[in-house]
Amino acid sequence: MASTSLDLSDPGLWARPDLPAVIAELRRQAPVHRTETAQDGPVWSVLSYELGAEVLKDTAAYSSQGGSLLGAGPGQTPAGAGRMMALTDPPRHRQLRAPAMPFFSPGGVRGASRSIAELAGDIIGQAVAHGEADLVEVVKVLPLTVMCDLLDIPAQDRDMVVRVCDAAFLGGTAQQRRVGHQQLIPYLMQQVMRRRADPGDDLISAMAAYRVAGRLLPVEDVVLNLDNIVVGGVQTVRHTAAMGLHILASRPDLWHSLQRGEAAMGAAVDELLRWTSVGLHTLRTATRDVELGGQRISRGDRVVVWTWAANRDPAAFTDPDEIRLDRSPNRHLALGLGAHYCIGAPLAKAELSAIFTAALDRIERIEPLGPARYNRSIINFGLERFPARLPARLPVFPPEQVPLGLTSPG
């Protein structure tokens, strides 16, 4: 049995500068290790892309119902098991996912792309006007605002909802996040009851009016799923955007390459998703005795796919520790795979594209003001703070169109 004393659930590990070498050596020893975790006891850690993809795709052998993330504790089943998209298996999973799908379809997102781009431009423009900003705080505004639009939160409630979501999903301590959820859940429940009586064309109304086998979903289940959608939609974009801008700030060659249009933004977004892999892991529970990577896994054992490790596997990606903004193909696992592939993937990519495009258009270069600080999370790993100076980018005019008094830098 391959095992390691290294606790992969330690958030500090994922901020270590030698992390790529550490994970590569573990993977070289064996693609699947028996590992001890501080909070959850023994788990099977999957470090290769091929085996990680196998676990994520095989919902019959590896169930989500026992939990999709570490942190609940040994033998503990999450309260929403069997009631939330993230904590159900097909066919129940498909039933819960169905009413939300139209709001996140590629077609629907394309229709909203202009307003998302305009909002991102306003947000980045305001930061540039201030000259300095914490980019973690800047980028969170876009996904929070777009989510309020999807939920059709009344204008008079928006400041409160953004503040509560900020605490519930982005709070710096477990207590802050708990208090935020205690305020958010009753508000969502109130909105679900109102929309059930008077539905609109928003996401809350669609979930509130949805029927399975002729029966409305329980209000509590609707709220749990809305909460799940909001946290996924906000956190992934916030952390990937901040980490992506941090990478581009440290690599002027990549920054200028994107400004010159040498790499397509869609491909760049996928590569930054792969590189950052902010959702560090996905948890599953074996439903029967199986063999995985030469290891005998027993029914009931918990299996963790370490997404970051899978996305750096040289068997799946050429030069995986290099950032290639034009990488193709790029079948990363940053947004999952199979039945549980992120329902909001098209929206997340559109928001990331809008943020990066707005930054490249409006900022000459990002000048960090001291070292960025990483958070202590293996659920949404990222930066706590990223203070930076943001000098404005001067517009580049063709020589014949240079306004009087300006000299074209191009």
C-alpha positions in Angstrom: 0.0 0.0 0.0 1.4 3.4 -1.0 1.0 5.9 1.8 2.5 9.2 2.8 2.8 11.1 6.1 2.3 14.4 4.3 -1.1 15.9 5.1 -2.4 17.1 1.8 -5.3 18.8 3.6 -2.9 21.3 5.1 -3.6 24.6 3.3 0.0 25.8 4.0 1.3 23.0 1.7 -0.4 24.5 -1.3 1.3 27.8 -0.9 4.8 26.3 -0.7 7.2 27.4 -3.5 8.4 23.8 -3.8 4.9 22.4 -4.2 5.3 21.2 -7.9 8.3 19.2 -6.9 6.6 17.7 -3.9 3.5 16.6 -5.8 5.6 15.3 -8.7 7.6 13.1 -6.4 4.5 11.7 -4.7 2.9 11.0 -8.1 6.1 9.3 -9.2 6.0 7.0 -6.2 2.4 6.1 -6.8 -0.7 7.8 -8.4 -2.9 6.9 -5.4 -1.7 7.3 -1.8 -3.3 6.5 1.6 -3.0 9.7 3.5 -4.0 10.9 6.9 -5.8 14.2 7.2 -6.0 16.4 10.4 -9.8 16.8 10.3 -11.1 13.8 8.3 -8.9 10.9 9.2 -7.5 8.5 6.5 -8.5 9.1 2.8 -7.2 7.9 -0.5 -5.5 10.7 -2.4 -5.5 10.6 -6.2 -2.7 12.6 -7.9 -2.9 11.6 -11.5 -5.1 13.0 -14.2 -6.2 9.7 -15.7 -7.3 8.2 -12.3 -8.8 11.5 -11.2 -11.0 11.6 -14.3 -12.0 8.0 -13.7 -13.2 8.8 -10.2 -15.1 11.9 -11.3 -16.8 10.2 -14.2 -17.8 7.0 -12.4 -20.7 8.1 -10.2 -21.8 4.5 -9.7 -18.5 3.5 -8.0 -17.7 6.9 -6.4 -20.6 8.7 -4.8 -21.1 12.4 -4.0 -23.8 11.8 -1.4 -21.3 11.2 1.5 -19.8 14.7 0.9 -18.0 16.5 -1.9 -15.4 18.3 0.2 -13.2 17.5 3.1 -13.8 19.2 6.4 -16.9 17.6 7.8 -15.0 15.2 10.0 -14.5 11.4 10.0 -17.7 9.5 9.2 -19.8 12.7 9.1 -22.4 13.1 6.4 -23.2 16.7 5.3 -26.7 18.0 6.2 -27.6 18.5 2.6 -26.8 15.0 1.5 -29.3 13.8 -1.1 -30.9 17.3 -1.3 -28.3 19.4 -3.0 -26.8 19.2 -6.5 -23.3 18.8 -5.1 -24.4 16.1 -2.8 -26.5 13.8 -5.0 -25.8 11.2 -7.7 -27.7 10.6 -10.9 -30.6 10.5 -11.6 -31.5 12.7 -8.6 -28.6 15.0 -9.5 -30.0 15.7 -13.0 -33.4 16.4 -11.5 -32.1 19.1 -9.2 -29.8 20.6 -11.9 -32.6 20.9 -14.6 -34.3 24.1 -13.5 -31.0 26.0 -13.2 -29.5 24.8 -16.5 -31.1 27.5 -18.8 -29.6 30.3 -16.7 -26.1 29.0 -17.3 -26.3 27.6 -20.8 -23.7 28.9 -23.3 -26.5 30.6 -25.3 -27.9 32.4 -22.3 -24.4 33.5 -21.2 -23.6 34.8 -24.7 -26.7 36.9 -24.6 -25.4 38.5 -21.3 -21.8 38.8 -22.3 -22.0 42.5 -23.3 -23.5 43.6 -20.0 -20.9 41.5 -18.1 -18.1 43.1 -20.1 -19.5 46.6 -19.5 -19.8 45.9 -15.8 -16.2 44.5 -15.6 -15.0 47.6 -17.5 -16.7 49.9 -14.9 -15.3 47.9 -12.0 -11.7 47.9 -13.3 -12.0 51.5 -14.4 -13.0 52.7 -10.9 -10.0 50.8 -9.5 -7.6 52.4 -12.0 -9.1 55.8 -11.2 -8.1 55.3 -7.5 -4.6 54.4 -8.6 -4.2 51.7 -6.0 -6.5 48.9 -4.9 -6.6 45.4 -3.4 -7.4 43.4 -6.5 -9.0 40.6 -4.4 -11.6 43.1 -3.3 -12.0 44.6 -6.8 -12.6 41.3 -8.7 -15.2 39.9 -6.3 -17.7 42.7 -7.3 -18.4 41.2 -10.7 -19.6 37.7 -9.7 -21.5 39.0 -6.8 -23.4 41.6 -9.0 -24.0 39.1 -11.8 -25.4 36.6 -9.2 -27.8 39.3 -7.8 -29.0 39.8 -11.4 -29.6 36.1 -11.9 -31.6 35.9 -8.6 -33.4 39.2 -9.4 -32.6 40.6 -6.0 -34.7 43.8 -5.5 -32.7 47.0 -5.8 -33.4 48.0 -2.2 -32.0 44.7 -0.9 -28.8 44.5 -3.0 -26.4 46.3 -0.7 -27.5 44.1 2.1 -27.3 40.9 0.0 -23.9 41.7 -1.3 -22.7 42.4 2.2 -24.2 39.2 3.6 -22.8 37.1 0.7 -19.5 38.8 1.2 -19.4 37.6 4.8 -21.0 34.1 4.1 -18.6 33.2 1.3 -15.6 35.4 1.6 -15.4 36.1 5.4 -11.9 35.8 6.8 -12.9 33.5 9.7 -15.3 30.5 10.1 -17.3 32.6 12.6 -17.8 35.4 10.0 -18.9 33.0 7.4 -21.3 31.3 9.8 -22.9 34.6 10.7 -23.2 35.5 7.1 -25.0 32.2 6.2 -27.3 32.7 9.2 -28.4 36.0 7.6 -28.5 34.8 4.0 -30.5 31.6 4.5 -33.6 33.2 6.0 -33.5 35.9 3.3 -33.4 33.3 0.5 -36.2 31.3 2.2 -38.3 34.5 2.3 -37.6 35.1 -1.4 -38.4 31.5 -2.4 -41.8 31.8 -0.7 -42.6 35.1 -2.4 -41.5 33.8 -5.9 -43.5 30.6 -5.4 -46.6 32.7 -4.9 -45.7 35.3 -7.6 -43.0 33.8 -9.9 -40.9 35.8 -12.3 -38.3 34.8 -14.9 -35.4 34.6 -12.5 -33.4 31.7 -11.0 -35.1 31.8 -7.6 -38.5 31.6 -9.3 -37.4 28.7 -11.6 -36.1 26.7 -8.6 -39.2 27.6 -6.4 -41.7 26.5 -9.1 -39.8 23.3 -10.2 -41.6 20.0 -9.7 -40.2 16.5 -9.4 -42.7 13.7 -10.0 -45.5 16.4 -9.8 -44.3 17.7 -6.4 -42.7 21.0 -5.6 -39.2 20.8 -4.1 -39.3 21.5 -0.4 -38.5 25.1 0.3 -35.4 24.0 2.4 -34.1 22.1 -0.6 -34.5 25.0 -2.9 -32.6 27.3 -0.5 -29.8 24.8 -0.1 -29.3 24.6 -3.8 -29.5 28.3 -4.3 -26.9 28.7 -1.6 -24.7 26.1 -3.3 -25.0 27.9 -6.7 -24.1 31.3 -5.2 -21.1 30.1 -3.4 -19.8 28.2 -6.4 -20.4 31.1 -8.8 -18.8 33.7 -6.6 -15.8 31.9 -5.1 -14.4 30.3 -8.2 -14.4 33.5 -10.2 -13.1 35.6 -7.4 -10.1 33.4 -6.6 -9.2 32.5 -10.2 -9.4 36.1 -11.3 -7.2 37.4 -8.4 -4.7 34.5 -8.8 -4.7 35.0 -12.6 -3.9 38.7 -12.3 -1.2 37.9 -9.8 0.4 35.5 -12.2 0.2 38.0 -15.1 1.7 40.7 -12.9 4.7 38.5 -12.2 5.0 37.6 -15.8 5.1 40.8 -17.9 5.8 38.7 -21.0 2.4 37.0 -20.6 0.7 40.3 -19.8 2.1 42.0 -23.0 1.4 38.9 -25.1 -2.3 39.1 -24.2 -2.4 42.9 -24.7 -1.0 42.3 -28.2 -3.6 39.7 -28.9 -1.0 36.9 -29.4 -3.2 34.4 -27.5 -7.0 34.1 -27.7 -8.7 35.1 -24.4 -10.8 31.9 -24.3 -7.6 29.7 -24.4 -5.9 32.0 -21.8 -8.9 31.7 -19.4 -8.7 27.9 -19.6 -5.0 27.9 -19.0 -5.3 30.1 -16.0 -8.1 27.9 -14.7 -5.8 24.9 -15.0 -2.8 26.7 -13.6 -4.6 28.1 -10.5 -6.9 25.1 -9.8 -8.4 27.1 -6.9 -10.9 24.3 -6.1 -8.0 22.1 -4.8 -9.9 18.9 -4.3 -13.1 16.9 -4.8 -14.3 14.2 -2.4 -16.1 11.0 -3.2 -17.1 7.9 -1.3 -16.6 4.4 -2.7 -19.9 2.5 -3.0 -18.2 -0.9 -3.5 -14.8 -2.5 -3.2 -12.7 -1.3 -6.2 -9.1 -1.2 -7.4 -7.7 2.2 -8.3 -4.1 2.8 -9.4 -3.1 -0.6 -7.9 -4.7 0.2 -4.5 -7.5 -1.9 -3.0 -10.2 0.6 -1.9 -13.0 -0.7 0.3 -16.6 0.2 0.2 -17.1 3.3 2.4 -13.6 4.6 1.9 -13.2 8.2 1.0 -11.4 9.1 -2.2 -10.0 12.6 -2.8 -9.1 13.8 -6.3 -6.5 16.5 -5.9 -7.4 18.7 -8.8 -4.3 20.8 -8.7 -2.2 17.6 -8.9 -4.2 16.2 -11.8 -3.9 19.4 -13.7 -0.1 19.3 -13.4 0.2 15.7 -14.5 2.9 15.4 -17.3 1.0 12.4 -18.6 -1.9 14.6 -19.5 -0.2 18.0 -20.2 3.0 18.8 -22.0 5.2 20.9 -19.8 2.5 21.1 -17.1 4.5 23.5 -14.9 4.7 26.1 -17.7 1.9 28.6 -18.5 1.0 28.3 -22.1 -1.8 30.8 -22.8 -2.5 29.1 -26.2 -2.5 25.5 -24.8 -4.6 23.2 -26.9 -6.1 20.8 -26.1 -6.6 21.8 -22.5 -8.9 19.3 -20.8 -8.3 20.5 -17.3 -10.4 19.4 -14.3 -10.6 22.8 -12.7 -14.4 22.9 -13.3 -14.9 19.2 -12.7 -15.9 16.4 -15.1 -18.8 14.2 -15.9 -22.2 14.6 -14.3 -20.9 17.1 -11.8 -19.1 19.3 -14.3 -19.7 22.9 -13.0 -23.2 24.0 -14.0 -21.9 27.6 -14.1 -18.8 27.0 -16.2 -20.0 29.1 -19.2 -20.8 32.0 -16.9 -17.6 31.7 -14.9 -15.5 31.7 -18.1 -17.4 34.7 -19.5 -16.8 36.6 -16.2 -13.1 35.7 -16.1 -12.7 36.8 -19.7 -14.4 40.1 -19.0 -12.2 40.8 -16.0 -8.9 40.0 -17.7 -9.9 41.9 -20.9 -10.9 45.0 -18.9 -7.7 44.8 -16.9 -5.5 44.5 -20.1 -7.4 47.3 -21.8 -7.2 49.8 -18.9 -4.1 49.0 -16.9 -0.6 49.5 -18.3 0.9 47.0 -15.9 0.1 45.8 -12.4 2.6 46.9 -9.8 2.3 44.8 -6.6 2.6 46.7 -3.3 4.3 44.1 -1.3 3.8 40.3 -1.3 0.4 38.8 -1.9 -1.1 36.8 1.0 -2.6 33.4 0.5 -5.7 32.2 2.4 -5.9 29.0 4.5 -8.5 27.1 2.5 -8.4 23.8 0.5 -11.9 24.4 -0.7 -11.3 27.8 -2.4 -7.6 28.3 -2.3 -6.5 31.8 -3.3 -5.3 35.2 -2.2 -6.5 37.0 0.9 -5.0 40.3 -0.3 -3.3 41.5 -3.4 -2.6 45.2 -3.1 -1.3 46.8 -6.3 -0.7 50.1 -8.0 -2.6 50.3 -11.3 -1.2 52.9 -13.7 -3.7 53.6 -16.5 -3.0 52.4 -20.0 -2.9 55.2 -22.5 -5.0 54.5 -25.7 -3.0 53.6 -28.8 -4.1 55.6 -31.9 -3.1 55.1 -35.5 -0.7 57.9 -36.5 -3.4 59.7 -38.6 -5.9 59.7 -35.6 -3.6 60.9 -32.8 -5.5 63.8 -31.0 -3.8 67.2 -30.8 -1.4 67.4 -27.9 -0.8 63.6 -27.7 2.0 61.5 -29.1 1.0 57.9 -30.1 3.1 55.4 -28.2 2.3 52.9 -30.9 
